[in-house]
């Protein structure tokens, strides 16, 4: 494992209003998928037809993000986790600044997913699902899992990383959060009461 500071993943708008979401914990993993369209040639006279390439689609990047405000450094009070996750939802909303003057149709902004020097992915967010998993006694959510899918807007670049430290730290916190799910207070384990 490489020593050094934990580099946080960031999702930010690259047009319209400035919205930037720093991930509280980095993704445990992510998945990239790309498809090409192949079909049978129209003039084939064989049993197995010739294939014709009819174009490709942009890559899709999907991941699950972990948000936990119950386990925050240097904070005396616990905050509502929606303060962070609502910013992601903003990136799916139609922005007035991006309304086409001719058609009057609006759209959500393009975004950039950045994780240090590991990933730079220019995309739009096509789907999000949020699950709340821990609540304060008054019902305020303090832990959430957000599954998000990005559709490539420009050809992406994979950049080489600088170590596995972020994965190991993120994995340890996720494991502990799952272990303490029913029994309680992760802040005691990490000395953050």
N, C-alpha and C positions, 0 to 999 in steps of 0.2 A: 504494500500500500504506500502511496506517495504522500509525504507530509506537505502541508501547505494549507492555505485558506480554502474554505468551502465556497465554490463558485455557484451562485444561485442561477437557476434557469429564469428567463424573463420572456414574457409574451407582451408585445407592445404594438400599438397601432402605428402604421407608417403613413397614414393620411387621415384627414378629418381631425377631430379633437384628440389631443394627446392623452392616451390611456396607456399606462404601463403597469403590468402585474408581475411582481417578483414572487416566485414560488416560495412558499414557506419551507417546503421540503422538496427536493428535486425528485423527478420521476424515478420510480424503481426500475422501469423499463419503458421502451417505446417500440412501436412497430411501424415500419414503412412498407407500403404496398403500391405497386404500379402495375397497370394492365395495358396491353397492346391489343388492338382490334384486328383480327384476322378472319377472313371469310372466304367461302368458295368462289372461284372465278366463274363469271357468268357463262362463258363459252366452253366449259369443260365437257369433254365427251368420255371421260374415264370413270371407272367405278369409284376411285378415290380422287376427288377433285383437287385441282391445283388451288393453293391458297393465295389470297391477295391481301396485302397489308392495307388497311384503310385508316390508319392513324393511331396515335397513342393518347392516353389520358395522363393528366398530371399525377404525380405521386400523392398518396395519402399518408399522413402521419397521425397516429393515434396513441394516446397515453392516458394514464390515470394520475391525477394530481392529488396530493394529500395536503389538506389545510387543517391546522390545529392551533387554535389560539389559547387553549388551556395550558399548553406547554410553551410559553414565550419567555425569552430572556428579558431580564430587567424590567418586567412589568408587574406591578403590584395587583392590578385588577385584571380580570379575565374579560376579553372583548368578544363581541359577537363575530363569529367566523364569516358571516355574510358581508362584513366590511371589506373583506378580501375577495370573496367569490363573486360578489355583485359586479366587480370591475370586469371580470371575465364575461359576465352576461352583457355588459355594455358593449363588448366587442362583437356581439351578435345582433345588436339593435341597429336599425336604419338610422343613419346620421344625416341631419338636415344639410350639413356642409357638403355632403356628397350627392345631393339631389341633382339630377341631370336637368339643366334649364330647358331643354327642348321637350323631353318626355315627361318631366316632372316626377320621374320615378327616383326613389332613393335607394340606398343600399348600405349594408354594413361596411366597415373599413377593411382594407387588407391589413394583415398583421405580419409580424416577424417573430419567430420563435428562435431565441438565442440561448445557448447554454455554453458559456465560456467560449472555448475554441473548438468545441466538439460539434455543434450544430448551428447552422444558420439556414432557416427554412422560411421562405417568403410564401405566404398562403392567405387563405380566408378560413374562418372557422365555419364548418358545415354542420356540426352537431355537438351538443353538450348535454350531459346528464349529471345531476348532483344528488348525492345521497348524504344525509346528515346521520352521524353515528354516535355523537355524544352531546348531552344537553346539561345545562345547569338546572338546579331545582326549579327555577322560574320558567323553564322551557326554552331559554336562549340557546341556540345551537353553538357549539364551540369546536366541533370537529366535523369535517366533511371530506368526502371523496368526490372528485369531479372527473368524469370521463369526457375527454374532448377529442374531436377529430378535425384535422386540418386538411384542406385541399390545396395542393400546390398552385400558386399563382404565377410564379416564374421558376425556371429550372433551379432546383436546389443544389447546394454544394455540401458534401460531407467533408468536414475538416477533422484532422487527426487530433485526438485528445491528449491530455497531459497527465493521465493517471486515473486510478480507480477510487480515489479517496472519497469523492462525493457519493458514489454508490454505497460504499461500506457504511458511511455515517447515516445516510438516508435509510438503508435497509435495517440498521440497528434500531432506529427510532420507530420505524413501521412495525417491526417485530414486537417491540415493547408496547406500542400502542395497542396491538392486537391482544397481547397477553394481559394487559391491564383493562381491557374493554369492559369487563363486568365488575372488576374489583376496584377501579378507581384512579388514584391520583398519580400520574406520571411525574408531576412536578416534584414530588418527594424523592423519587428515584434519581432525578437529575439535579436535585438541590436547588430548586427554583420556587420555593414557597414564599 
